[in-house]
Amino acid sequence: MDIVTTGNLQKCKKCQKNLPLEAFINENTQQIKTCNICRHKATLQYKQSNQSNTEVGLLTLEEMSTTI
Ligand SMILES: [Zn+2]
């Protein structure tokens, strides 16, 4: 397991976790304030809200709650 120094950590605005800076860089290599995990979740929820299939959304939400 790698030792991460606090100097390389950033606190996510959403999940309030201290994560490595790598987790805050998006596809355009811009530094952002929410980690990739939260951004990924937001993207999933955005996609789900655009779908009328609620069954898929519920299943994915359950999967996410067990992952966290
Ligand atoms: Zn986060």
N, CA, C, O and the ligand as a Tripos MOL2 file, in Angstrom:
@<TRIPOS>MOLECULE
protein
  273   271    69     0     0
PROTEIN
NO_CHARGES

@<TRIPOS>ATOM
      1 N           0.8440   -1.2060    0.0000 N.3       1 MET1
      2 CA          0.0000    0.0000    0.0000 C.3       1 MET1
      3 C           0.8740    1.2490    0.0000 C.2       1 MET1
      4 O           1.8170    1.3610    0.7820 O.2       1 MET1
      5 N           0.5560    2.1580   -0.8620 N.am      2 ASP2
      6 CA          1.3540    3.3740   -0.9950 C.3       2 ASP2
      7 C           1.0850    4.3330    0.1550 C.2       2 ASP2
      8 O          -0.0460    4.4680    0.6200 O.2       2 ASP2
      9 N           2.1230    4.9820    0.5950 N.am      3 ILE3
     10 CA          1.9690    6.0230    1.6040 C.3       3 ILE3
     11 C           1.7030    7.3500    0.8970 C.2       3 ILE3
     12 O           2.4930    7.7910    0.0620 O.2       3 ILE3
     13 N           0.5830    7.9770    1.2430 N.am      4 VAL4
     14 CA          0.2220    9.2390    0.5970 C.3       4 VAL4
     15 C           0.4560   10.3790    1.5880 C.2       4 VAL4
     16 O          -0.0600   10.3560    2.7050 O.2       4 VAL4
     17 N           1.2120   11.3440    1.1820 N.am      5 THR5
     18 CA          1.4670   12.4930    2.0500 C.3       5 THR5
     19 C           0.2850   13.4500    1.9980 C.2       5 THR5
     20 O          -0.3950   13.5690    0.9790 O.2       5 THR5
     21 N           0.0580   14.1230    3.1080 N.am      6 THR6
     22 CA         -1.1000   15.0180    3.1800 C.3       6 THR6
     23 C          -0.9940   16.1650    2.1890 C.2       6 THR6
     24 O          -2.0020   16.7440    1.7840 O.2       6 THR6
     25 N           0.2270   16.4860    1.8040 N.am      7 GLY7
     26 CA          0.4120   17.5750    0.8440 C.3       7 GLY7
     27 C          -0.1770   17.2710   -0.5110 C.2       7 GLY7
     28 O          -0.4670   18.1830   -1.2850 O.2       7 GLY7
     29 N          -0.3570   15.9900   -0.8070 N.am      8 ASN8
     30 CA         -0.9030   15.6100   -2.1040 C.3       8 ASN8
     31 C          -2.3850   15.2730   -2.0300 C.2       8 ASN8
     32 O          -2.9600   14.7330   -2.9760 O.2       8 ASN8
     33 N          -2.9930   15.5950   -0.9000 N.am      9 LEU9
     34 CA         -4.4010   15.2670   -0.7460 C.3       9 LEU9
     35 C          -5.2660   16.5140   -0.9050 C.2       9 LEU9
     36 O          -4.8520   17.6330   -0.6020 O.2       9 LEU9
     37 N          -6.4650   16.2800   -1.3860 N.am     10 GLN10
     38 CA         -7.4310   17.3570   -1.4880 C.3      10 GLN10
     39 C          -8.7580   16.8560   -0.9530 C.2      10 GLN10
     40 O          -9.1350   15.7070   -1.1840 O.2      10 GLN10
     41 N          -9.4630   17.7160   -0.2390 N.am     11 LYS11
     42 CA        -10.7440   17.3150    0.3220 C.3      11 LYS11
     43 C         -11.8400   17.5150   -0.7170 C.2      11 LYS11
     44 O         -11.9820   18.5900   -1.3010 O.2      11 LYS11
     45 N         -12.6000   16.4620   -0.9290 N.am     12 CYS12
     46 CA        -13.6960   16.5390   -1.8850 C.3      12 CYS12
     47 C         -14.8350   17.3470   -1.2870 C.2      12 CYS12
     48 O         -15.1910   17.1780   -0.1210 O.2      12 CYS12
     49 N         -15.3970   18.2230   -2.1010 N.am     13 LYS13
     50 CA        -16.4840   19.0770   -1.6250 C.3      13 LYS13
     51 C         -17.7560   18.2840   -1.3640 C.2      13 LYS13
     52 O         -18.6060   18.7040   -0.5780 O.2      13 LYS13
     53 N         -17.8850   17.1470   -2.0160 N.am     14 LYS14
     54 CA        -19.1340   16.3760   -1.8930 C.3      14 LYS14
     55 C         -19.0510   15.3140   -0.8240 C.2      14 LYS14
     56 O         -19.8720   15.2940    0.0930 O.2      14 LYS14
     57 N         -18.0740   14.4290   -0.9250 N.am     15 CYS15
     58 CA        -18.0080   13.3100    0.0200 C.3      15 CYS15
     59 C         -17.1300   13.6250    1.2190 C.2      15 CYS15
     60 O         -17.0430   12.8200    2.1460 O.2      15 CYS15
     61 N         -16.4740   14.7910    1.2180 N.am     16 GLN16
     62 CA        -15.6660   15.2540    2.3530 C.3      16 GLN16
     63 C         -14.5170   14.3070    2.6680 C.2      16 GLN16
     64 O         -14.0410   14.2570    3.8030 O.2      16 GLN16
     65 N         -14.0710   13.5580    1.6670 N.am     17 LYS17
     66 CA        -12.9470   12.6560    1.8700 C.3      17 LYS17
     67 C         -11.6780   13.3110    1.3670 C.2      17 LYS17
     68 O         -11.6900   14.0430    0.3770 O.2      17 LYS17
     69 N         -10.5840   13.0400    2.0620 N.am     18 ASN18
     70 CA         -9.2860   13.4910    1.5790 C.3      18 ASN18
     71 C          -8.7560   12.4740    0.5790 C.2      18 ASN18
     72 O          -8.4840   11.3220    0.9190 O.2      18 ASN18
     73 N          -8.6180   12.9230   -0.6450 N.am     19 LEU19
     74 CA         -8.2160   12.0150   -1.7160 C.3      19 LEU19
     75 C          -7.0200   12.5910   -2.4550 C.2      19 LEU19
     76 O          -6.8050   13.8030   -2.4440 O.2      19 LEU19
     77 N          -6.2240   11.7110   -3.1100 N.am     20 PRO20
     78 CA         -5.0920   12.2090   -3.8950 C.3      20 PRO20
     79 C          -5.5430   13.1440   -5.0030 C.2      20 PRO20
     80 O          -6.6600   13.0480   -5.5100 O.2      20 PRO20
     81 N          -4.6450   14.0490   -5.3650 N.am     21 LEU21
     82 CA         -5.0040   15.0320   -6.3950 C.3      21 LEU21
     83 C          -5.3950   14.3600   -7.7020 C.2      21 LEU21
     84 O          -6.1530   14.9230   -8.4910 O.2      21 LEU21
     85 N          -4.8830   13.1660   -7.9310 N.am     22 GLU22
     86 CA         -5.2220   12.4490   -9.1670 C.3      22 GLU22
     87 C          -6.7160   12.2080   -9.2770 C.2      22 GLU22
     88 O          -7.2540   12.0930  -10.3780 O.2      22 GLU22
     89 N          -7.3840   12.1320   -8.1360 N.am     23 ALA23
     90 CA         -8.8160   11.8610   -8.1280 C.3      23 ALA23
     91 C          -9.6350   13.0930   -8.4930 C.2      23 ALA23
     92 O         -10.8560   13.0200   -8.6280 O.2      23 ALA23
     93 N          -8.9600   14.2130   -8.6500 N.am     24 PHE24
     94 CA         -9.6880   15.4530   -8.9040 C.3      24 PHE24
     95 C          -9.4390   16.0120  -10.2990 C.2      24 PHE24
     96 O          -9.8400   17.1330  -10.6160 O.2      24 PHE24
     97 N          -8.7860   15.2300  -11.1090 N.am     25 ILE25
     98 CA         -8.4560   15.7140  -12.4520 C.3      25 ILE25
     99 C          -9.4170   15.0900  -13.4550 C.2      25 ILE25
    100 O          -9.5940   13.8720  -13.4830 O.2      25 ILE25
    101 N         -10.0240   15.9170  -14.2600 N.am     26 ASN26
    102 CA        -10.9860   15.3900  -15.2240 C.3      26 ASN26
    103 C         -10.3300   15.1610  -16.5800 C.2      26 ASN26
    104 O          -9.1120   15.2700  -16.7210 O.2      26 ASN26
    105 N         -11.1450   14.8460  -17.5640 N.am     27 GLU27
    106 CA        -10.6240   14.4620  -18.8750 C.3      27 GLU27
    107 C          -9.8010   15.5820  -19.5000 C.2      27 GLU27
    108 O          -8.9010   15.3260  -20.3000 O.2      27 GLU27
    109 N         -10.1060   16.8060  -19.1390 N.am     28 ASN28
    110 CA         -9.3720   17.9440  -19.6890 C.3      28 ASN28
    111 C          -8.2050   18.3390  -18.7960 C.2      28 ASN28
    112 O          -7.6190   19.4100  -18.9530 O.2      28 ASN28
    113 N          -7.8790   17.4590  -17.8570 N.am     29 THR29
    114 CA         -6.8020   17.6810  -16.8870 C.3      29 THR29
    115 C          -6.9500   19.0080  -16.1540 C.2      29 THR29
    116 O          -5.9570   19.6410  -15.7940 O.2      29 THR29
    117 N          -8.1710   19.4170  -15.9380 N.am     30 GLN30
    118 CA         -8.4240   20.5790  -15.1010 C.3      30 GLN30
    119 C          -8.6640   20.0990  -13.6850 C.2      30 GLN30
    120 O          -9.3060   19.0700  -13.4710 O.2      30 GLN30
    121 N          -8.1540   20.8330  -12.7250 N.am     31 GLN31
    122 CA         -8.3880   20.4360  -11.3480 C.3      31 GLN31
    123 C          -9.7790   20.8870  -10.9220 C.2      31 GLN31
    124 O         -10.1940   22.0160  -11.1850 O.2      31 GLN31
    125 N         -10.4830   19.9820  -10.2630 N.am     32 ILE32
    126 CA        -11.8610   20.2340   -9.8850 C.3      32 ILE32
    127 C         -12.0340   20.0400   -8.3950 C.2      32 ILE32
    128 O         -11.1140   19.5750   -7.7220 O.2      32 ILE32
    129 N         -13.1940   20.3860   -7.8670 N.am     33 LYS33
    130 CA        -13.3880   20.3660   -6.4190 C.3      33 LYS33
    131 C         -14.1100   19.1330   -5.9230 C.2      33 LYS33
    132 O         -14.1290   18.8640   -4.7220 O.2      33 LYS33
    133 N         -14.7010   18.3860   -6.8260 N.am     34 THR34
    134 CA        -15.2970   17.1110   -6.4300 C.3      34 THR34
    135 C         -14.5010   15.9800   -7.0660 C.2      34 THR34
    136 O         -14.0210   16.1000   -8.1930 O.2      34 THR34
    137 N         -14.3680   14.8840   -6.3330 N.am     35 CYS35
    138 CA        -13.5320   13.7900   -6.8120 C.3      35 CYS35
    139 C         -14.2140   13.0670   -7.9770 C.2      35 CYS35
    140 O         -15.3970   13.2600   -8.2550 O.2      35 CYS35
    141 N         -13.4280   12.2410   -8.6340 N.am     36 ASN36
    142 CA        -13.9450   11.5210   -9.7950 C.3      36 ASN36
    143 C         -15.0950   10.5970   -9.4200 C.2      36 ASN36
    144 O         -16.0000   10.3670  -10.2220 O.2      36 ASN36
    145 N         -15.0600   10.0680   -8.1950 N.am     37 ILE37
    146 CA        -16.1220    9.1600   -7.7590 C.3      37 ILE37
    147 C         -17.4490    9.9110   -7.6890 C.2      37 ILE37
    148 O         -18.4650    9.4420   -8.2010 O.2      37 ILE37
    149 N         -17.4290   11.0790   -7.0510 N.am     38 CYS38
    150 CA        -18.6430   11.8800   -6.9410 C.3      38 CYS38
    151 C         -19.0940   12.3690   -8.3150 C.2      38 CYS38
    152 O         -20.2890   12.4110   -8.6090 O.2      38 CYS38
    153 N         -18.1280   12.7360   -9.1460 N.am     39 ARG39
    154 CA        -18.4880   13.1940  -10.4830 C.3      39 ARG39
    155 C         -19.1060   12.0590  -11.2770 C.2      39 ARG39
    156 O         -20.0560   12.2580  -12.0340 O.2      39 ARG39
    157 N         -18.5540   10.8590  -11.0930 N.am     40 HIS40
    158 CA        -19.0800    9.6930  -11.7920 C.3      40 HIS40
    159 C         -20.5100    9.4160  -11.3310 C.2      40 HIS40
    160 O         -21.3850    9.1190  -12.1450 O.2      40 HIS40
    161 N         -20.7420    9.5150  -10.0170 N.am     41 LYS41
    162 CA        -22.0840    9.3020   -9.4830 C.3      41 LYS41
    163 C         -23.0490   10.3330  -10.0380 C.2      41 LYS41
    164 O         -24.1720   10.0060  -10.4230 O.2      41 LYS41
    165 N         -22.5960   11.5900  -10.0760 N.am     42 ALA42
    166 CA        -23.4530   12.6500  -10.5920 C.3      42 ALA42
    167 C         -23.7890   12.4030  -12.0520 C.2      42 ALA42
    168 O         -24.9070   12.6640  -12.4970 O.2      42 ALA42
    169 N         -22.8130   11.9000  -12.7910 N.am     43 THR43
    170 CA        -23.0460   11.6030  -14.2030 C.3      43 THR43
    171 C         -24.0670   10.4850  -14.3490 C.2      43 THR43
    172 O         -24.9520   10.5410  -15.2030 O.2      43 THR43
    173 N         -23.9300    9.4620  -13.4990 N.am     44 LEU44
    174 CA        -24.8770    8.3520  -13.5520 C.3      44 LEU44
    175 C         -26.2850    8.8350  -13.2370 C.2      44 LEU44
    176 O         -27.2470    8.4830  -13.9200 O.2      44 LEU44
    177 N         -26.3910    9.6560  -12.1770 N.am     45 GLN45
    178 CA        -27.7100   10.1510  -11.8000 C.3      45 GLN45
    179 C         -28.2940   11.0310  -12.8870 C.2      45 GLN45
    180 O         -29.5000   11.0170  -13.1340 O.2      45 GLN45
    181 N         -27.4250   11.7980  -13.5370 N.am     46 TYR46
    182 CA        -27.8880   12.6610  -14.6240 C.3      46 TYR46
    183 C         -28.4230   11.8160  -15.7640 C.2      46 TYR46
    184 O         -29.4700   12.1130  -16.3390 O.2      46 TYR46
    185 N         -27.6860   10.7530  -16.0830 N.am     47 LYS47
    186 CA        -28.1320    9.8660  -17.1540 C.3      47 LYS47
    187 C         -29.4370    9.1910  -16.7730 C.2      47 LYS47
    188 O         -30.3430    9.0570  -17.5960 O.2      47 LYS47
    189 N         -29.5270    8.7630  -15.5040 N.am     48 GLN48
    190 CA        -30.7410    8.0900  -15.0560 C.3      48 GLN48
    191 C         -31.9410    9.0180  -15.1330 C.2      48 GLN48
    192 O         -33.0340    8.5990  -15.5140 O.2      48 GLN48
    193 N         -31.7350   10.2810  -14.7690 N.am     49 SER49
    194 CA        -32.8430   11.2230  -14.7810 C.3      49 SER49
    195 C         -33.3200   11.4750  -16.1960 C.2      49 SER49
    196 O         -34.4530   11.9040  -16.4140 O.2      49 SER49
    197 N         -32.4550   11.2080  -17.1510 N.am     50 ASN50
    198 CA        -32.8500   11.3760  -18.5410 C.3      50 ASN50
    199 C         -33.4820   10.1150  -19.1180 C.2      50 ASN50
    200 O         -33.9710   10.1060  -20.2480 O.2      50 ASN50
    201 N         -33.4630    9.0490  -18.3140 N.am     51 GLN51
    202 CA        -34.0820    7.8200  -18.7670 C.3      51 GLN51
    203 C         -35.4140    7.6410  -18.0560 C.2      51 GLN51
    204 O         -35.5850    8.0760  -16.9170 O.2      51 GLN51
    205 N         -36.3420    7.0080  -18.7260 N.am     52 SER52
    206 CA        -37.6290    6.7520  -18.0940 C.3      52 SER52
    207 C         -37.6380    5.4110  -17.3730 C.2      52 SER52
    208 O         -38.6140    5.0700  -16.7040 O.2      52 SER52
    209 N         -36.5650    4.6560  -17.5040 N.am     53 ASN53
    210 CA        -36.4980    3.3320  -16.8910 C.3      53 ASN53
    211 C         -36.0730    3.4660  -15.4310 C.2      53 ASN53
    212 O         -34.8810    3.5600  -15.1390 O.2      53 ASN53
    213 N         -37.0310    3.4760  -14.5200 N.am     54 THR54
    214 CA        -36.7150    3.6690  -13.1090 C.3      54 THR54
    215 C         -36.1310    2.4040  -12.4880 C.2      54 THR54
    216 O         -35.4050    2.4870  -11.4970 O.2      54 THR54
    217 N         -36.4300    1.2580  -13.0400 N.am     55 GLU55
    218 CA        -35.9060    0.0040  -12.4850 C.3      55 GLU55
    219 C         -34.3790   -0.0170  -12.5380 C.2      55 GLU55
    220 O         -33.7160   -0.4280  -11.5860 O.2      55 GLU55
    221 N         -33.8440    0.4280  -13.6520 N.am     56 VAL56
    222 CA        -32.3920    0.4690  -13.8000 C.3      56 VAL56
    223 C         -31.8030    1.4400  -12.7790 C.2      56 VAL56
    224 O         -30.7690    1.1580  -12.1750 O.2      56 VAL56
    225 N         -32.4680    2.5950  -12.5860 N.am     57 GLY57
    226 CA        -31.9730    3.5790  -11.6410 C.3      57 GLY57
    227 C         -31.9370    3.0470  -10.2270 C.2      57 GLY57
    228 O         -30.9560    3.2590   -9.5150 O.2      57 GLY57
    229 N         -32.9870    2.3590   -9.8000 N.am     58 LEU58
    230 CA        -33.0290    1.8110   -8.4530 C.3      58 LEU58
    231 C         -31.9380    0.7770   -8.2390 C.2      58 LEU58
    232 O         -31.2790    0.7700   -7.1990 O.2      58 LEU58
    233 N         -31.7440   -0.0940   -9.2160 N.am     59 LEU59
    234 CA        -30.7190   -1.1180   -9.1040 C.3      59 LEU59
    235 C         -29.3410   -0.4860   -8.9560 C.2      59 LEU59
    236 O         -28.5360   -0.9130   -8.1290 O.2      59 LEU59
    237 N         -29.0770    0.5450   -9.7750 N.am     60 THR60
    238 CA        -27.7690    1.1790   -9.7300 C.3      60 THR60
    239 C         -27.5660    1.8940   -8.4070 C.2      60 THR60
    240 O         -26.4570    1.9040   -7.8730 O.2      60 THR60
    241 N         -28.6290    2.4950   -7.8670 N.am     61 LEU61
    242 CA        -28.5090    3.1760   -6.5860 C.3      61 LEU61
    243 C         -28.1700    2.1840   -5.4870 C.2      61 LEU61
    244 O         -27.3660    2.4850   -4.6050 O.2      61 LEU61
    245 N         -28.7650    1.0240   -5.5300 N.am     62 GLU62
    246 CA        -28.4550   -0.0050   -4.5380 C.3      62 GLU62
    247 C         -27.0050   -0.4550   -4.6450 C.2      62 GLU62
    248 O         -26.3230   -0.6490   -3.6380 O.2      62 GLU62
    249 N         -26.5570   -0.6130   -5.8530 N.am     63 GLU63
    250 CA        -25.1590   -1.0010   -6.0580 C.3      63 GLU63
    251 C         -24.2290    0.0580   -5.5130 C.2      63 GLU63
    252 O         -23.2070   -0.2640   -4.9060 O.2      63 GLU63
    253 N         -24.5670    1.3130   -5.7220 N.am     64 MET64
    254 CA        -23.7060    2.3840   -5.2620 C.3      64 MET64
    255 C         -23.6540    2.4360   -3.7370 C.2      64 MET64
    256 O         -22.5930    2.6680   -3.1570 O.2      64 MET64
    257 N         -24.7980    2.2210   -3.0890 N.am     65 SER65
    258 CA        -24.8270    2.3210   -1.6350 C.3      65 SER65
    259 C         -23.9970    1.2060   -0.9990 C.2      65 SER65
    260 O         -23.4360    1.3960    0.0810 O.2      65 SER65
    261 N         -23.9140    0.0620   -1.6450 N.am     66 THR66
    262 CA        -23.0920   -1.0060   -1.1020 C.3      66 THR66
    263 C         -21.6140   -0.7660   -1.3760 C.2      66 THR66
    264 O         -20.7520   -1.2190   -0.6240 O.2      66 THR66
    265 N         -21.3330   -0.0540   -2.4540 N.am     67 THR67
    266 CA        -19.9340    0.2160   -2.7980 C.3      67 THR67
    267 C         -19.3260    1.2210   -1.8380 C.2      67 THR67
    268 O         -18.1480    1.1180   -1.4960 O.2      67 THR67
    269 N         -20.1120    2.1880   -1.4020 N.am     68 ILE68
    270 CA        -19.5620    3.2790   -0.5880 C.3      68 ILE68
    271 C         -19.2980    2.8270    0.8530 C.2      68 ILE68
    272 O         -18.8360    3.6190    1.6740 O.2      68 ILE68
    273 ZN        -16.0190   12.9010   -3.5660 Zn       69 ZN69
@<TRIPOS>BOND
     1     1     2 1
     2     2     3 1
     3     3     4 2
     4     3     5 am
     5     5     6 1
     6     6     7 1
     7     7     8 2
     8     7     9 am
     9     9    10 1
    10    10    11 1
    11    11    12 2
    12    11    13 am
    13    13    14 1
    14    14    15 1
    15    15    16 2
    16    15    17 am
    17    17    18 1
    18    18    19 1
    19    19    20 2
    20    19    21 am
    21    21    22 1
    22    22    23 1
    23    23    24 2
    24    23    25 am
    25    25    26 1
    26    26    27 1
    27    27    28 2
    28    27    29 am
    29    29    30 1
    30    30    31 1
    31    31    32 2
    32    31    33 am
    33    33    34 1
    34    34    35 1
    35    35    36 2
    36    35    37 am
    37    37    38 1
    38    38    39 1
    39    39    40 2
    40    39    41 am
    41    41    42 1
    42    42    43 1
    43    43    44 2
    44    43    45 am
    45    45    46 1
    46    46    47 1
    47    47    48 2
    48    47    49 am
    49    49    50 1
    50    50    51 1
    51    51    52 2
    52    51    53 am
    53    53    54 1
    54    54    55 1
    55    55    56 2
    56    55    57 am
    57    57    58 1
    58    58    59 1
    59    59    60 2
    60    59    61 am
    61    61    62 1
    62    62    63 1
    63    63    64 2
    64    63    65 am
    65    65    66 1
    66    66    67 1
    67    67    68 2
    68    67    69 am
    69    69    70 1
    70    70    71 1
    71    71    72 2
    72    71    73 am
    73    73    74 1
    74    74    75 1
    75    75    76 2
    76    75    77 am
    77    77    78 1
    78    78    79 1
    79    79    80 2
    80    79    81 am
    81    81    82 1
    82    82    83 1
    83    83    84 2
    84    83    85 am
    85    85    86 1
    86    86    87 1
    87    87    88 2
    88    87    89 am
    89    89    90 1
    90    90    91 1
    91    91    92 2
    92    91    93 am
    93    93    94 1
    94    94    95 1
    95    95    96 2
    96    95    97 am
    97    97    98 1
    98    98    99 1
    99    99   100 2
   100    99   101 am
   101   101   102 1
   102   102   103 1
   103   103   104 2
   104   103   105 am
   105   105   106 1
   106   106   107 1
   107   107   108 2
   108   107   109 am
   109   109   110 1
   110   110   111 1
   111   111   112 2
   112   111   113 am
   113   113   114 1
   114   114   115 1
   115   115   116 2
   116   115   117 am
   117   117   118 1
   118   118   119 1
   119   119   120 2
   120   119   121 am
   121   121   122 1
   122   122   123 1
   123   123   124 2
   124   123   125 am
   125   125   126 1
   126   126   127 1
   127   127   128 2
   128   127   129 am
   129   129   130 1
   130   130   131 1
   131   131   132 2
   132   131   133 am
   133   133   134 1
   134   134   135 1
   135   135   136 2
   136   135   137 am
   137   137   138 1
   138   138   139 1
   139   139   140 2
   140   139   141 am
   141   141   142 1
   142   142   143 1
   143   143   144 2
   144   143   145 am
   145   145   146 1
   146   146   147 1
   147   147   148 2
   148   147   149 am
   149   149   150 1
   150   150   151 1
   151   151   152 2
   152   151   153 am
   153   153   154 1
   154   154   155 1
   155   155   156 2
   156   155   157 am
   157   157   158 1
   158   158   159 1
   159   159   160 2
   160   159   161 am
   161   161   162 1
   162   162   163 1
   163   163   164 2
   164   163   165 am
   165   165   166 1
   166   166   167 1
   167   167   168 2
   168   167   169 am
   169   169   170 1
   170   170   171 1
   171   171   172 2
   172   171   173 am
   173   173   174 1
   174   174   175 1
   175   175   176 2
   176   175   177 am
   177   177   178 1
   178   178   179 1
   179   179   180 2
   180   179   181 am
   181   181   182 1
   182   182   183 1
   183   183   184 2
   184   183   185 am
   185   185   186 1
   186   186   187 1
   187   187   188 2
   188   187   189 am
   189   189   190 1
   190   190   191 1
   191   191   192 2
   192   191   193 am
   193   193   194 1
   194   194   195 1
   195   195   196 2
   196   195   197 am
   197   197   198 1
   198   198   199 1
   199   199   200 2
   200   199   201 am
   201   201   202 1
   202   202   203 1
   203   203   204 2
   204   203   205 am
   205   205   206 1
   206   206   207 1
   207   207   208 2
   208   207   209 am
   209   209   210 1
   210   210   211 1
   211   211   212 2
   212   211   213 am
   213   213   214 1
   214   214   215 1
   215   215   216 2
   216   215   217 am
   217   217   218 1
   218   218   219 1
   219   219   220 2
   220   219   221 am
   221   221   222 1
   222   222   223 1
   223   223   224 2
   224   223   225 am
   225   225   226 1
   226   226   227 1
   227   227   228 2
   228   227   229 am
   229   229   230 1
   230   230   231 1
   231   231   232 2
   232   231   233 am
   233   233   234 1
   234   234   235 1
   235   235   236 2
   236   235   237 am
   237   237   238 1
   238   238   239 1
   239   239   240 2
   240   239   241 am
   241   241   242 1
   242   242   243 1
   243   243   244 2
   244   243   245 am
   245   245   246 1
   246   246   247 1
   247   247   248 2
   248   247   249 am
   249   249   250 1
   250   250   251 1
   251   251   252 2
   252   251   253 am
   253   253   254 1
   254   254   255 1
   255   255   256 2
   256   255   257 am
   257   257   258 1
   258   258   259 1
   259   259   260 2
   260   259   261 am
   261   261   262 1
   262   262   263 1
   263   263   264 2
   264   263   265 am
   265   265   266 1
   266   266   267 1
   267   267   268 2
   268   267   269 am
   269   269   270 1
   270   270   271 1
   271   271   272 2
@<TRIPOS>SUBSTRUCTURE
     1 MET1         2 RESIDUE 1 A MET
     2 ASP2         6 RESIDUE 1 A ASP
     3 ILE3        10 RESIDUE 1 A ILE
     4 VAL4        14 RESIDUE 1 A VAL
     5 THR5        18 RESIDUE 1 A THR
     6 THR6        22 RESIDUE 1 A THR
     7 GLY7        26 RESIDUE 1 A GLY
     8 ASN8        30 RESIDUE 1 A ASN
     9 LEU9        34 RESIDUE 1 A LEU
    10 GLN10       38 RESIDUE 1 A GLN
    11 LYS11       42 RESIDUE 1 A LYS
    12 CYS12       46 RESIDUE 1 A CYS
    13 LYS13       50 RESIDUE 1 A LYS
    14 LYS14       54 RESIDUE 1 A LYS
    15 CYS15       58 RESIDUE 1 A CYS
    16 GLN16       62 RESIDUE 1 A GLN
    17 LYS17       66 RESIDUE 1 A LYS
    18 ASN18       70 RESIDUE 1 A ASN
    19 LEU19       74 RESIDUE 1 A LEU
    20 PRO20       78 RESIDUE 1 A PRO
    21 LEU21       82 RESIDUE 1 A LEU
    22 GLU22       86 RESIDUE 1 A GLU
    23 ALA23       90 RESIDUE 1 A ALA
    24 PHE24       94 RESIDUE 1 A PHE
    25 ILE25       98 RESIDUE 1 A ILE
    26 ASN26      102 RESIDUE 1 A ASN
    27 GLU27      106 RESIDUE 1 A GLU
    28 ASN28      110 RESIDUE 1 A ASN
    29 THR29      114 RESIDUE 1 A THR
    30 GLN30      118 RESIDUE 1 A GLN
    31 GLN31      122 RESIDUE 1 A GLN
    32 ILE32      126 RESIDUE 1 A ILE
    33 LYS33      130 RESIDUE 1 A LYS
    34 THR34      134 RESIDUE 1 A THR
    35 CYS35      138 RESIDUE 1 A CYS
    36 ASN36      142 RESIDUE 1 A ASN
    37 ILE37      146 RESIDUE 1 A ILE
    38 CYS38      150 RESIDUE 1 A CYS
    39 ARG39      154 RESIDUE 1 A ARG
    40 HIS40      158 RESIDUE 1 A HIS
    41 LYS41      162 RESIDUE 1 A LYS
    42 ALA42      166 RESIDUE 1 A ALA
    43 THR43      170 RESIDUE 1 A THR
    44 LEU44      174 RESIDUE 1 A LEU
    45 GLN45      178 RESIDUE 1 A GLN
    46 TYR46      182 RESIDUE 1 A TYR
    47 LYS47      186 RESIDUE 1 A LYS
    48 GLN48      190 RESIDUE 1 A GLN
    49 SER49      194 RESIDUE 1 A SER
    50 ASN50      198 RESIDUE 1 A ASN
    51 GLN51      202 RESIDUE 1 A GLN
    52 SER52      206 RESIDUE 1 A SER
    53 ASN53      210 RESIDUE 1 A ASN
    54 THR54      214 RESIDUE 1 A THR
    55 GLU55      218 RESIDUE 1 A GLU
    56 VAL56      222 RESIDUE 1 A VAL
    57 GLY57      226 RESIDUE 1 A GLY
    58 LEU58      230 RESIDUE 1 A LEU
    59 LEU59      234 RESIDUE 1 A LEU
    60 THR60      238 RESIDUE 1 A THR
    61 LEU61      242 RESIDUE 1 A LEU
    62 GLU62      246 RESIDUE 1 A GLU
    63 GLU63      250 RESIDUE 1 A GLU
    64 MET64      254 RESIDUE 1 A MET
    65 SER65      258 RESIDUE 1 A SER
    66 THR66      262 RESIDUE 1 A THR
    67 THR67      266 RESIDUE 1 A THR
    68 ILE68      270 RESIDUE 1 A ILE
    69 ZN69       273 GROUP 0 **** ****
